[in-house]
Amino acid sequence: MKFETLMLQSLFAVCLLVCVLTFGAMLTTSSAAPNAVANHAPVAASNSSAS
């Protein structure tokens, strides 16, 4: 097997693994965005009313 072919197949395998792991992490984690937005909402409201 040529060196270039081996490198290309290895790169494809690594990219596929990263994509699968990222997709799996997105599906299994709980979303913390609403809590973060709710925690910062009073600060954003008080900053906008102060100016």
RODO-2510 file (C-alpha; in nm, 4 decimals, decimal comma):
residues 51
     n   res          X          Y          Z
     1     m     0,0000     0,0000     0,0000
     2     k     0,1333     0,3427    -0,0869
     3     f     0,2145     0,5919     0,1833
     4     e    -0,0353     0,8483     0,0482
     5     t    -0,3176     0,5939     0,0442
     6     l    -0,2431     0,4890     0,3996
     7     m    -0,2350     0,8504     0,5169
     8     l    -0,5621     0,9317     0,3403
     9     q    -0,7394     0,6302     0,4868
    10     s    -0,6044     0,7109     0,8325
    11     l    -0,7241     1,0702     0,8018
    12     f    -1,0683     0,9519     0,6935
    13     a    -1,0878     0,7124     0,9891
    14     v    -0,9845     0,9812     1,2378
    15     c    -1,2317     1,2351     1,0958
    16     l    -1,5116     0,9794     1,1075
    17     l    -1,4251     0,8927     1,4664
    18     v    -1,4243     1,2608     1,5690
    19     c    -1,7609     1,3163     1,4011
    20     v    -1,9160     1,0117     1,5687
    21     l    -1,7818     1,1115     1,9100
    22     t    -1,9043     1,4696     1,8689
    23     f    -2,2478     1,3528     1,7570
    24     g    -2,2677     1,1094     2,0471
    25     a    -2,1682     1,3798     2,2942
    26     m    -2,4376     1,6127     2,1584
    27     l    -2,7027     1,3430     2,1958
    28     t    -2,6087     1,2298     2,5458
    29     t    -2,5447     1,5605     2,7247
    30     s    -2,8205     1,7637     2,8816
    31     s    -2,8659     2,1195     2,7664
    32     a    -2,7492     2,3807     3,0159
    33     a    -2,8244     2,6800     2,7910
    34     p    -3,1660     2,7699     2,9402
    35     n    -3,0157     2,7730     3,2911
    36     a    -2,7271     2,9920     3,1793
    37     v    -2,9623     3,2329     3,0030
    38     a    -3,1939     3,2475     3,3039
    39     n    -2,9049     3,3158     3,5397
    40     h    -2,7790     3,6086     3,3288
    41     a    -3,1179     3,7602     3,2461
    42     p    -3,1488     3,9829     3,5588
    43     v    -2,7967     4,1164     3,5033
    44     a    -2,8728     4,1990     3,1396
    45     a    -3,2005     4,3658     3,2371
    46     s    -3,0413     4,5782     3,5080
    47     n    -2,7548     4,6824     3,2776
    48     s    -2,9905     4,7917     2,9975
    49     s    -3,2177     4,9904     3,2317
    50     a    -2,9243     5,1666     3,3979
    51     s    -2,8045     5,3355     3,0781
***
